[in-house]
Amino acid sequence: MKNSKSPDSLPSYSRRRFLRASQATLAALSTVSILGGTTDSLAATVPRGSTEVPPDYYDKLGVTKIINAAGTYTELTSAVMPPPVREAVAQAALHPVHLRELQQKAGQYIAQKLKTEGCCISCGAASAITLATAASIMAANNCDPLDIPGKIGTPQFPKNEVVVQKIHHYEYDVAMQLCGIKFVDVVTLADYKQALGPNTVMTQYFNACDDVGISREDWIAAAHEKGVPCHLDAAADMPPISNLWKYTGMGFDMVSFSGGKDIRGPQNAGLLLGKKKYTDLAQRNICPVDSVGRGMKVAKEQIVGMVAAVDWLLTQTDEGMEKESRDRMAVIIKMVKDIPTVKTSILVPEVANHVPHLIINFDPDAVGASAHELQVRLRTATPCIELNPHTGSKRPSQGVPEQPSAIVITTFLLNPGEEYIVARQIRKVLKNPKFVGTYPPPPASAAI
């Protein structure tokens, strides 16, 4: 979703919303050259035995490639799929299949892998939230997909209330409102218990909210006492890998995850996990049915990509992935540690984006530029480097304290060798903040 406000005016950082650059910065990006002279790790698949080099359509379209030192933000096209996932997507593109059969069998497979009853593969986490709402409405009103949202809230289909804590409202409320629901806001546990009435179809809980309010355990227990299903938005709340079954195991009837973030699947994919009763109803609302999910088509390539991403992820360990991030950060730390006033530290947020964040604090007066100015320098240099949006922040958000005089970096989405480029560019701008230029990438094995 678009937001034209400046970073300082935002109340918090959404874990799926990246801070937009100014029009001037975007114009600058459209004119700078992109990183060249290296093998693109995302090059299209070439048929075996072919010597033809496939066209690079980013080059062909004049689109600026970036080095993502920010994180899994939609504006930055989220994660880079690992090779097995890219290969599975390419293979899936070769053959037509029956879409409903693929959705059902892929859902069954993922559900078994992630220790839950059911799974519906969506076209993103926001889509999963919509489908969870539609499923809850169908279950409560005993209605068909074609009745959503047109008849919801009418005397014939009266049940349309979603209960949510006031502090858990956010920009993704619209994903539920697409189904014609009405929110019932609560503050205390007593409010909550009273709000669960005959027209309640679902409760909504934002897992990464800065203020927890009513605990997850109390939230689930009160709803289940009244036979009401609970949905949890946990879009960016993995790692740890075990979170993919922790929350369904806790008792949430439906849990939404983004597939294109730390799961490392296609960007336009997501997972709705939980009770099979609800994930089956969610599937009934997905294209090709003419319902609220008609415009939320999940292509065969994305469905197979999510299966492959789950398979890949379950071969990884939390410790291994964190070590990879910290090893890359060590390269950057070594490069900047001798710069006057610079101090480095590593922070891991507790819930959302639970990955190491490198904090590079400095004295803006000594360096000659603010954190935001350095962010723009790195964004408009060649190659373009995007920093984490907590850079220069003046208020805490999503588990990260305010960072008014610091640049913030995540490294888990870097391609091999890019940590050296990031390190060299950050050193350059800290020592000479007026410099904007091109740095040839060193080999991945290069020593600092």
N, C-alpha and C positions, 0 to 999 in steps of 0.2 A: 504494500500500500504506500502511496506517495505521501511525503511529508516535507514541505518546503521550509520548515522552521530551521533556525540555526541550532547547532548541537547544544548550546547553553540554554536554549529555551525549552528543550524537551524535558518532560517530567521524568522520563526513564528511558532506558534503551530496550526496545523489544528484541528478543533473541531471534526474531525472524525479520527484523527491519534494519537495514543498514542506513546510516546517515548519508543523505544525498549530498553530492558535491554541488557547489554553486554553478550557475550557468556559465560563468567565465571559466571555471575549472573544466567543465565538460567540453567547452569549446577548445580549450587547450589540449585536452586528451584526444580530440578528434584530429589534431594536426601533428601530434608527435609521432615519431617512428616507433614501431614495435620491435621487441626483442628479436633479433635475427641471427643467423649463422649457427643455430643449434638445431638438433633434432627435436621436433615437437613431440612430447610424450603423448599428446592426444591426437596424433595423426590418424587419419582414417585407415581402416583395415584394408590391406592390399591383398588381392588373391594370391595364393601360393604359386610360385613360379613366375609371377609377373615382375617385370623390372620397371614398370611405369610408376612414377611417383605421383600419388594422388594430389589433387589441388588442395591447398590450405584455404578454406573458405573464409577464415578470419582475415587472412591477407587479401583475398580476392575482394572482400566487402569493405576493407579498410577499417576493420574493427580492432581496437587496441587490446592486446593481450595484457593481462595483469599478473603480478605475483601476489597471491592472496596470503598476506600475513595478518589478516583480520579475523577470519573465522567463517562459519557456515551461514553467511548472510545471503538472502535471496537476491538482493541487488547485485551481489558479486557472483551469481550463479552457483552458490553453495559449494558442495564438495566436488572433488575430482574423483571419478569412479576408478577403483583399482583395476588392473589389467583383466582379471577373470570376469569382472562385471562387464567391462567394455566388450569383451569377446562374446559373452552370453547375449548381450543386446544385439550385436552384429549378426550372430547366428539366428536369433529369433526373427530378424527382419527378412530372412530368406523364405519363410514358409507361412502361408495363411493357416489359421486354425479357427475353431469355433470359440468366440471370445468368452461366452459364458462358461464353457467347459474349462477353459484355461484359468479364468478367475477363480472358479470353485476349487479346482485341483491345486492351484498355486496357494490359495488360502489355506486349504487343509494341510499342505506341506509345511508352510511357515508356522501355522498354529502348533503343529506337533514339535517343530524345532524350538519354538519359543515357549513351550510348556503352558499353553492355554487352549481353551476349547475351540475358539474360532478366530478367523482373520479375514478381513476384507481389505484388499489392496486398493488404495484410493489414489487420486492424482495430486496428493500432497496432504499435509497435516490439516490445513483449513478445510479441505474437502472431506477428510475423515470426520471432522467435527460436525459438518453438515449431515453426513450420512448417519452418524451416531444419533443426531437429533431426529432425523427422519425415521430411523428404526424405532426409537422410543415412542414417537407419535403413533406409528403403525401399531405397536404392541399395545399401547394404552387405549386406542380408539378402535382397534380391530378393523383397520381400514387398509386399502390397497395403495400402492405408490401413486397412482393417478389422482388420488384424493389430496395429495400434498402439493402446495399448501392451500389450494383453493377453498377446501371445505373445513379446514381446521379452525376451531373456535366457534363454529356454528352450533346450533342446538343438536344437529345430527351427529357432529363430531366435536364435542365440547372441550376435550382435554388438550390443552396447549401450553401449560405453564412449565417453565424451567426455573428452578430455584438456584440462586447464585449469591455468594457473599458480595456485598457492595464493593469491598476492596479487591475482588477478583474480576471486576469488569475490565475489558480491554478491547483493542481494535478488532479482535476476532469474534466479538459478539455477533457481528453481521453473518458469520458462518451459520449460526443457529437461527437468526432472524429470517434467513432465506426460506425457512420452513414454516413461517407464519406463527412462530411462538410468541409468548408474552413472558417477560422476565418478572420474577418475584424476588425482590432483594431482601437479604437478611443480614444481621450484624452479629447477634449472639446465638449461642446454641439453643436457647429457649425460643428465639425468633424462628430459627430454622425448623425446629420440631413443629411449631405452630403453622408454619407455611406449607408443610407437606400435606396437601389436601387431595380431594378427589379428582381435581383437574391437573395434578402434577404429573408430567410425563417423564421428567429427568432432572437430575441435579448436575450442575457443572462446577468443576474445581480446576483452578489454574495452578498447576504444580509448582511453577517457578515464580509465583507471586512474591514480591519482596516482603509482604506481610501475610503470614500464614492464616491468622485468625483462628477459626475452628479447625481443630486437628483433623487430619485425614481419617484417622480411626473413628473419631466421634461422628464425622460427616457420613461415613459409610454406614455405621451402626444405626443412626437415626433414620436414614433413608430406607434401609433394608427392613426396619421395623414396620414401615408402612408399605413395603413391597415396591419401592421406587428405585429404578436403576440409577447408578452413579457413573458419570463420565469424567475422565481426567484428561486434561490437555497436558501432555508431557512431550511436546514436539521436539525440543532440543535437549531433552533430559537423559541422554545416553552419550558417553559412558557414565557409570560403569555398565558393562554389557548386561549385567544381571538386572538392570532396571527394566529390560524388555520383558521380564516376567515377574519382577518384584511387585509392581502395582496391581496387576491382575491377581497375583497371589494374595495381596493385601485385602482384596475384596471388591475393587472397582470392576463394574460390569463391562465397561468399555474404556480403553485407553488409546489415545491418538499419538502417533509418532510421525515425525518427518522421515521420509525415506532418503532424502537427498542431503541430509546433514551428516551426523557422525556414523550412521549406518553405511554411508558411502554408496547409496544406490542412485538411480536417476533423479535429477532435481525435481521433476514433476511427478513424484510418487510418494506415497505415504502408507501407513499401516493403521488400521483400526483393529485392535486386539481385544479379546475378551470372551464373554459368554456367546456361545454359538447362536443362541436364539436371536441375539441382536446383530451379530455380524452377518448372519444369513439375511435378515431383514435389510441391513445396509446394502448388501449385494443386490437386492431386488430393486434398489433405487439407482443403481449405476447404469449408465449407457449400456445397451441400446434401449432401455425402457424410457418412455417419455415421462419422466418425473423430475423432481428437483435436482437429481444427479445427471440429467441428460447432457449437460454441458461439462461434465466432469469425467469425460472419457479417459480411460486408462488403456493405452495401446499395448499390444502384445509385447512389444520390446520393453516397455516399462515394467510390465508384470514379471516377465522373465528376469529382467534386471534386478528386481527386488528379491526374487528367489536366490539369484546368484549372490547378491549383496549379503543376504542373511547367511548363506553358506560360507562366504568369505569371512564375515565378521566372527563367526563361531570358531574359526581357526586361529583367531587373534586372542591376545590376553590384554587385560587392562594395563598390566605392568609393562608389557612389551611396547604398547602404543605410547604410554607415558614416557618411557625411556627414550623412544625415538624423538619425541618432542623436546625433551630436556637435552638430548645430545645436540640437536640443532640449535637450541638456545645457547648452549655452551660456546658454539662458534661465534655467535653474535656478541655474547658477553666478553669473550676474549678480545674481540676487535675494538670494543668501546671502553674497556675498563681503565685505560690510562688517560682518558679525556677528563680534564679538570671539571669538578662538581658532579660528574656522572656517578650515580649509584644504581645498582641493579638488584632486583629481587624477583622471585617467582611466586605467583599466586594461583591457586586452583579454586574457582568458585564452587560452592557446595552443591548446587542443583543443576541449573541450566549451564550448558557449555562447560561441563566439568572436565576441563583440560587445562594444562599449564598455560598461564598468561605471563609473559615476560614484561616486567615494568622497568623502564629506563627513566629514572628521575634525573633532572638536571636543573641548573640555575638559568632561567631564561635570560637574565641580564648578562651573565658570563658568556652564554652561547651566542646571544644576539638575536634570538627568535623565540617565539612561544611554541608550545607543543602543537597547536593548531597550524601555525605557519610551517613547521617542519613537516606536518602531515601533508600539507598542500605541495611542498617541495618534492616530497617522495612520490606523490601521486602524479605530478606533472613531469617528472624526470623520465628517462628511458633506461631500462624498462620501468613501467609504472608499478609502484608498490603501494598496496592498500594496507593501512594499519587498522588495528582494532578500534572500533568507534568509542571505546572508553578513553582513548587518547585525549588529553586535555579536559576531561570531564570535571565538572564542578559540583557534582552530587553523586552519591553512591547509587548503584543500580545493579540488579541481577547478581548480587554477591560480590561485586567489585567496588571497593571504596573509591571516593573521588580521587581523580588523578590530574589536578590542574597544571602541574609542571612535569608531566611524564608522557612518554609515548608508550603505547601498549601493543604487544605483538603476540600473536599465536603462530605456531610453526607446524601444527599437525597436518595442514593442507598443502605444505610446500612440496613441490616436486624435488627429486634428488638433485642436490647441488645448489638449489635456490637459496639455501641459508647463507651461502657465501656471498651471493649477490646482495641479499638483504643486509648482511653485516657490513659490506663495503659501502653501500649507499648510506646507511645510517651513520657510519663513521664520517663520511664526507659531509653530510648535512649538519652534523653536530659540530664539526670543525670549521665549516664554511657554509652557513645556512643560506647564503645568497646563490650558491652554485646550483644550477639545474643542467644536467647533461647526461651523457651516455657512458655506461660502464660495461666493457666487454665481460661476459660471464667467465669466471675461471672454471676449470674442470672440477667435477664433483669431488675429486680426491685432493683438491688443492689444499695446502696448509695455509693457515692464517699468517 
